[in-house]
């Protein structure tokens, strides 16, 4: 899976946040793409769109949605889907993604946002809701949507499917593709009290259809003692455990796009690029599960 030059041929990008606009958009950095949160750019013009236009001149774009609420029984907002479709048509992004979650509910006839990305019940009814909502979005944007596994803070044993099996079934039924967030897997393992988070993550990964995985997310979280709740805050460098899982993931999945996220306690732009360089230099590892 190496090229003649010895470089593993996968695209590596970083999340583009407001504090880095000036540094990122003055000249092109050694990255392949930047990710932005789609909802921040639903306006028709103005300064925000100008930023996105400049970013598109320098890099490929990844549009990452945070509020479609694809697992919401009340359905997706037609207005939001239409705005996303306009953005996709205008900027032709490399990737378009959202989360395996729900965030919208109906209260007295009003759509209300829950304020977070809430894990769905992994059962047949939820699967049907997701397939229908994903189909509406994919029809509108004219391409497959990537679905990301989320962090979870409460263990719910009353599930019809395991998370990896549920995502696999979802990809098969809806035609969506998958975005694996390695940091979320490790946060969940910590909160479940699992002694070997790396082994947990690798066993989880091997259950997915490799051909459906189009992107990997890397991030760090605030170090948390065993027994205390870990929060997926994207506020630290990528952990050693995440790099280990990442190397094995590349060995199994091949050259999938990789994003480094850092959203709180932001580093300098150059420090963030160091994380991207590390990702680019990771040598794919063989994994027992593969």
Order of alpha helices (4+ residues) and beta strands (2+ residues): beta-alpha-beta-alpha-beta-alpha-beta-beta-beta-alpha-beta-alpha-beta-alpha-alpha-beta-alpha-beta-alpha
